[in-house]
Amino acid sequence: MNRRNFIQKTSAGTAAMITAFHIPSFAQNRKLKLGLIGSGWYGMVVAKAALKAGGVEISAVCDVDTEHLKNSAAELVSLQGSKPVQFKDYNELLEVNDLDAIIIGTPPQWHALQFIAACEKGLDIFCEKPLAYDVEEGKAMMRATEKAGNIVQVGFQRRQSEAFKNAKELVQDGTTGKIHQIGAQIHYNPVLEDTTIQEPPASLDWDTWCGPAPKLPYRPSIGHKAWRLEKEYGNGHLVDWGIHHIDIIRQIMDFGIPDSFSTKGGNLTLEEKITTPDTLVATMNFGLVPVIWQHRLWGPGDLNNQFNNGVFLYGEKATLFASDNKLVLMPAGRNQQQQEMDIPTPDMQERHVADFINAVKAKNKNMISCTVEDAFRSTTTVQLAMASYYTGTDIKWDSQKQQIVDNKKASGLLSRTYRDGYNHPGI
C-alpha cells in the first residue's frame, strides 16, 4: 500500500466513524438520575463526561474522604446547577429511590461488592476498569448482571480511539498480511508520592478505603491516585494501564482469553518504593499468536520515544504500530518507506460514557461498547499474567471451564481472602 492510499483509507474510515457518532433524539429528551460512588479524581472525570453527554444529573455522590465529598459536590453544583445528596456509605446511596444508574469510580478492591450491590438494586452501571481485583470476583459480577438484566459499561475507553479502529480495518482488509506476533508496551518513569508510613489525612477513613483488601499502614504512595503500583490495591502497571492495550489487542484481533502465560520480571530500581514489578515481560499466547507485553518504569524506554506507549502488530506484509492517536505502517520489502498517520481522538472518555448514557436512555444493551463479559476477558488476561509472575510458574488456562489447569499454586490466586467483616462474592 502506498502512502496516499494509506492516508486516504485511514482518513475516510475516521470521517465515517465520526459522522456516525451522535446522541440520538431520545437521549436528549430524558433526564437520568445518576449516583457516583468514589468522587475523587477519576470518578469525577467519568461524572463530567456523563454531564457532557447531556440529559443527566448527578443526584447522589459517595466517598469515604470528606474532602472529596465536599469538593465534588461543590463542583457538581457549578456544572449542573443542583447539589447532589452526599453519603459516606455506598449502601445508603443505593437506597436513593429515584436513581437510574451509578458510576463506580473507586479503586479495584471495591468494584465487586459495589457492583453486585447495584445489580441487586436493578441499577445500570458504568464501572471503571479493571472489572475486578481477582478472577472469582469477575465471575460473580457476570452472574450478578446476568440475573439483574441491567446495562453495564466498563471503562475501556480506548475502544473509542479512531486510530485503533483504523488499525483493526487495516488488519481485516489484509494490508498487514497475516499477524504472527503482537507486542505491547508502556514505558514511563512514575512520579511517586511519599513512602513514609504516617497517619492518614483526617478527612480519610482509611479502614473503609481499604475495604475487603488488606489494611496496610497508610502512606501517600498507596493512597489516593497512587494505589496503582501497590499489589494489594492496583496490582501493578500491567493491570492498571497495560490492560488498555491488552483489551484493544483483543478487539483488533477478535481474541478471547489466552491459552497460556509466562511472565518474568522484577523490581530493579523501585524495590523500596513499590510492591509490583518495575520491569516485566509477559508472554500471553492467544492460540498460535503470542502477545508480548513489556514495561520498564525506569530509563528512557524505547530508542524512539514515540513507540514508548502502543501496540505493534507484526504481519507478513507490514508491521503496524498503533497508539491512541497515531498509526505507523512499515511495509515489508526493500526500499519501503514508513507511513505515518495522525488520527486524534481527544474525546475517547466522553464518547465511551455517552455510549452508556444513550444505552440506558434507549434501554438498549446493543449500544454498549464494552460488556461485563468482554471486560472479564481482558481483566482475567492481565490477572493471569500477574499470577504467572507471582508464582514463578507458567500457566495454562481452560476457557471452557474458566480455570487454571494443573497448577495449584497459581489457582490459589484466582481469589483472595477478604478481611474480617467482608464476604467474597465468588467463594
MOJOTA-V275190 format. One record per backbone hydrogen bond with DSSP energy under -0.5 kcal/mol. CO is the residue of the C=O (numbers start at 0). NH is the residue of the N-H. Records with the same first field share a line. If there is no record, write none. Layout:
CO->NH + NH
This chain:
1->5
2->6
3->7
4->8
5->9
6->10
7->11
8->12
9->13
10->14
11->15
12->16
13->17
14->18
15->19
16->20
17->20
19->21
21->23
23->26 + 27
24->27 + 28
29->31
31->33 + 56
32->99 + 100
33->58 + 59
34->36 + 102
35->37 + 61
36->104
39->43
40->44
41->45
42->46
43->47
44->48
45->49
46->50
47->51
48->52
49->53
50->53
54->31
56->33 + 58
58->84
59->35
60->86
61->37 + 38
63->65 + 204
64->68
65->69
66->70
67->71
68->72
69->73
70->74
71->75
72->76
73->77
74->78
75->79 + 80
76->80
81->83
84->60
86->62
87->89
88->91 + 92
89->93
91->94
92->95
95->98
99->123
100->34
101->125
102->36 + 104
103->127
106->109
107->110 + 111
109->113
110->114
111->115
112->116
113->117
114->118
115->119
116->120
117->122
118->121
123->101
124->126 + 152
125->103
126->154
133->137
134->138
135->139
136->140
137->141
138->142
139->143
140->144
141->145
142->146
143->147
144->148 + 149
150->124
152->126
153->155
154->156
155->158
156->159
157->160
160->164
161->165
162->166
163->167
164->168
165->169
166->170
167->171
168->172
169->174 + 175
170->173
175->316 + 317
177->179 + 315
179->289
180->313
181->291
182->311
183->293
184->309
187->189
189->191
193->220
200->203
202->65 + 204
203->205
204->208
205->209
206->210
209->212
211->418
213->215
217->197
218->221
219->222
222->225 + 226
225->228
226->229 + 233
227->235
228->230 + 274 + 275
229->232 + 233 + 234
235->239
236->240 + 241
237->242
240->243 + 244
241->244 + 245
242->246
243->247
244->248
245->249
246->250
247->251
248->252
249->253 + 254
258->396
259->284
260->394
261->282
263->280
265->267 + 277 + 278
269->272 + 273
277->296
278->265
279->294
280->263
281->283 + 292
282->261 + 284
283->285 + 290
284->258 + 259 + 286
285->288
287->289
288->285
289->181 + 291
290->283 + 292
291->183
292->281
293->185
294->279
295->187
302->304
303->306
304->307
307->186
309->184
310->312 + 321
311->182 + 313
312->314 + 319
313->179 + 180
316->331
317->314
318->329
319->312
320->327
321->310
322->325
323->162
324->342
325->322
326->340
327->320
328->330 + 338
329->318
332->335
338->328
340->326 + 342
342->162
344->347
346->350
347->351
348->352
349->353
350->354
351->355
352->356
353->357
354->358
355->359
356->360
357->361
358->362 + 363
363->366
364->367
369->153
370->374
371->375
372->376
373->377
374->378
375->379
376->380
377->381
378->382
379->383
380->384
381->385
382->386
383->387
384->388
385->389
386->390
387->391 + 392
394->260
395->404
396->398
397->401 + 402
402->397
403->405
406->410
407->411
409->412
410->413
413->135
418->421
421->423
423->426
